[in-house]
């Protein structure tokens, strides 16, 4: 075996590294520096398996052959996989039920504990905490509560929103959480409230949605939060607009593109670090379509596949590979959970059942695309 000490090695164009064939061993105790650049600087015509460091997200990423995806940066698994929690909802009355699933498996949801008795909350997560806010009890509320994913038990008090609202859109980069829009009485609220997930009692103004909506869908990468569709007046006016924010930087939302069909009461939005998916909703009739976006770019959504049936008022949570859609309504409350594999396209597959039949739940996970 020969030894070669090298300080710097580039290809002839100095735009990447040369290919080294055969079996190579690196025995240094220092480090290996990967190519790096912003999302906009991602190279084209790349072979599957190529690795680079994304300076926007702060994560290593690799090319799958179809798109750039993040290398898993945390083994945040419980019971063998990422955990999703479904909170509250409505049966024949508001309920405080919380149940959980292991997203990488199949099966029925298991009791987690009790939260606030309300429907149409909004939920987001870090690697350790799930946070739920707003919703309807006797009326819209300002309350924010939290759970710890690794344990089971009842939710605890976190703080309050700036105003009472329900059906806000929730997003997280793992450090910050955003609750955008929502409604108490028409028209919808444009305010974006930000919290620091690890610190109870925090809440400050982030900016405004350029299109004030409630009942839309939302998803996030570690850089961006995205709001898709929604309504401003309880379902009379439906929007097809997609708007986004940079989660680490305060400010108003910007235009991203359009969804295929204007809809509301979706709430079925979730993502990995690359793709955001949303499904179902009312347009104004209930739909079964699943659409997706590439979060790092801008542009219109594209068709992904179909749910098992038409529904609205469901919720969604995700791991780096799966989105699970839970509950909903059409023409009665549903307990079905169904899933899709994020990197591919296609129709959903049965996952199992919620602990009780209900709609207007809020879902979050410790493995979504913002982490």
N, C-alpha and C positions, 0 to 999 in steps of 0.2 A: 504493500500500500504506500502510495506517495503522499507527500504533504506539500500543500501550496499555500503560502501566506499572502493574502491579498487585502489591500485597503479599500479598493474601489474597482468595480467591474460593471461595465455597461456594454450595450450593443453599439454597432457602428453609427447608428443615428442618435444615440444618447436619449432615446425615448422609451427605454425599458431595459430589461435584463436579457442577456443572451441565454439560450437554452443550454443546459448542461445535461447530457445524456448519460444513462447508466445509473449505477447506485452511488449516491454521494452521501457522505457522512459529515456533519458539522459538529465539532467537539468543543467549540469555544464556550466558555462560561459567561460571555458578554451578551450579545444580542444579535438578531438578524433583522436588518432594516428592510421593510417591504416598500414597494413603490407607493406613493401617496398623492392625494389630490382631492379636490372637491367633487361633489356629485356631478356638477356640470362638466368636469374634466374627465369623466369616465371614458376610457378608450373604446374605440369601435373595432369590429372584426376581431373579437377576442375569443380564444379557445376556451372550452369548458374547463374549470378548475383553476383558472388564473386568479391570483389573490392580490389585493391592494388594501391600503389603509384610507378610509374615507374621512377627510378632515372636517367635514360638516357634521357627521354623526359621531365621530370619535371611535368608530368600530372598524375592525377588519371586515372585508367583504370579499366574496368570491363569485365568479361568473358560472351560472348553472348550465349555460348553453342557450338559455332563453332570456335571463335577466340577472342583475346583480342582487345577491342576497347576503345578509349579514352572517358572519360566523357566530355561532351561539356564544354569547359573552357571559352567561351565568347559568349554572345548573340549578335553576330555581324550581326543582321538582318536589312534589309531595305525593306520596303513595305511587311513585313511579312516573309522575308526569306533572304538567302544569295544572293548577287548580282553577276552576271557574266557579263563581258563586252567583246564584240567582236570588234577587232580593225583592220582597214585598209583592204587590200586585193586587188583583181584584178577582174574587170568585163571585159570590153574590154580595159581598161586602169587602172592604179593604182588609188585607191580611198583613201580618208581620213575619210571615214565613221566610226563612233563608235556607236554601239547600245548595249542595255543592256536587261537582263532578270532577273526575280526573279526565282531562280533555283528550289524552292519548288513548284512552280505553273506550269501551262501550258499556252502557248500563244505565240503570235508573239513578236519579239524584238521591243524595243522602242528606239527612237533616244536619244543618250547620248550627243553628241557633235562631234567635229572634231579633228582628230589627224594628224599625219604626213601622207602625200600622198605616200604610199608605200605598197608593198606586202612582204611576207615572213619575217615579224618582229618576235620577240620573246617576250613573255609577262609573268610576274609573279606578285604576289600580297602579300600585308600584310593585316591586318584587316582594314586598312584605305586607302592604296594607291595601285594602279595598275601601273606597270612600263613596258614600251615597249622599245625595243632597236633594232638597226640594221635594216636590211631589204633592199629592192631594190627600189630606186626611178628611177633616170636615170642610176645609178649604185649602188653598195653596199655602205652603209653609216655607220658612227660611232655614229650617234645621239641616245641619250636616252631621253625619255620623260616620264611624269607621269600624272596620273589623281587621283582625290579623289573620292572614291566610293560613299560616302554619298551625293555628289552633282552631278549635270550634268554640262557639259561644255567642252570646248576645253582642250586638254592636254597642259602641260607646260614643259619647258626645264628642264631636270635633269642634263645632262652631256654628256660624250662621252665614247665609248668603246675604248680599246687600239688600235684597227685596224678596218677598214671597213669590214663588213661581213653581210651575211644574213643566215637565216635558222639555227641559233644557238639553243641550247636546254636551256630552262630557268627553274630555281628551286628557291624555297624560304622557309625559316623557319620562316618567319614573321619579322625577324630583318635583316638578310642578304639575298641578292639576288645574284644568280649566273647565268651568261650567258656563257655556255660551248660550245666550238667548233664553228661551222659555216663555211661558205666558201665565198670567194670573187672570186678567180680563183683557180682551182684544184692545189694541193690537199687541203683537208679540214684543217681548223685551229684546233690546239689542245689546245689553250689557254683557261683557265677558268678565266673570269673577275668577281670580286666580288664587290658588292656595299652595302652600308648601306641604306636601303630603305627610312628611315626617313630623310636622309641628302643628299640634292642635291650636286652634284659635286664630291661625293666620287666614287672612282674606283681604285681598286688595284689588283695585280696579286694574284690569289688563288693557282694555280698549273696548271697541264695539264691533259687532257684526255689521257689515255694509248692507246686508239684507237681513232684517230682524225676523227670526223664525223660531218656532217651537216645533216639536214633533218631527224633527228631521232625524237623520242618522249621522253618526260621527265615527271617526277612527283616527289613528295617529301613528307616526313613526317616531323615532327619537328626536327628530327635528321639527316635523310639522304636525299640526292638528288640522283635520279637515271636517267640514260640515256639509252634508249632502241633502238637498231638498228641504222640505218642511212647509209650514203654513204660517200665515201671519194672523189669522182670524178664526182659528178653530176648524179649519177644513174647507172654508169657502174659497179662499185663494190658495192655490198650490204653486210651489216654486220648483223649477228644475235646476236652479243655480247650485254650483259647488263653490264653496269659499274656504280659504285656508289661512292659518296664522303660523308664524314661527314661535313655538312654545316658549323658548328661552328669552324671547324679546317682546316686550310689551308693544301693543299697537293694534290697529284695526285690521279686520280681515281683508283679504284680497281675492280677486276672482281667480278661480281655478279652471272652470269649464262648466259643462252642463251634464246632468244625468239624462238618460234616454227618455224617461217618462217622468213628468212632474208628479210628485207623490208626497204624502205625509203619513204620520203615525207608523213610520217604519221602525225606528229605534233599533233595527236589526243591523247595526254596523259594527265591524271589528276588522282587525288587520294583523299581518305580521309586519316586519320592518320595511317591506317593499310594496305589498299590495294591500289595498283596502277593499272590503266587500260589504255590500248592503243588500237587503232582501225584503220582499214583501211590502206591505204598506197599502195605502188607499189612494186611488188615482182617477176619479174618486172611488170607483169600485175596487175591491180588494184584488191584489195581484200576487203572482207566485214567482215573479222574475228575480234573479240574482244578477247584479251588475258589479263591475270592479273598476278600480282606478289604479294607476301606478303613482304612489304618493310623492315621490321625488320629482316628478314632472308635473306639467299642467296639461289639461286637455279634457275631452269629454269621456264619460264612462263608457264601458263596453259590456256586451252581454257575456255572462259567465255560465248561466244555466238556469234551472228552475228548482223551487222548493217542492216538497211532496204535495203541497196544496196551496191554494190562495189563503192569505191571512194578513192581518195587521196587528198592531199592539203587542208584538213579540219583542224579544231582546236577543243579544248575541255576546259571546265572549270568544277568546282565541288563544291559541298557542302559536309558536313559530310556523306550524304546518297546517293547523286546522282552525276553522271557525265552526262553532256550535250555535245554532239558532234554537231558541227555547220559547215555548208557550205561544200565546197569541189568541186571536179571535176570528172565527168564520164558520158558520154563523153563531157558534157558541164558543165558550172558552175552551182552550186546548191545553193538553199536558205534554204534547209531543216535543221531543228534542231531535234535531237532525243536523248533519254535519257535511262539510265539503273540505277537500284538500286544497289549500290556498294556491300552491304553485301550478295546479292544473286548472282546467275548466270542466264543468259538467254539472249534473243534477245532484241534489242533496241525497243523503242516505240516512236511514233511521239510526238514531243514537240510543234512545231509551226514553224514559218518561220523567217529568218533574214529579215531586212528591205530592202535588195536588194540581188539579186543572185550574189554570188561571191566565189572566192577561195583564198587560201593563206592568210587567216586571222590569227590573233593572239588573243588568249583568256586568260583571267585571272579572278580570283574571290577573294572575301574576306572571303571565307569559306573552302578553300582547306586543304589538309592534313598536310601542313607544319605549320599551325597556332595552 
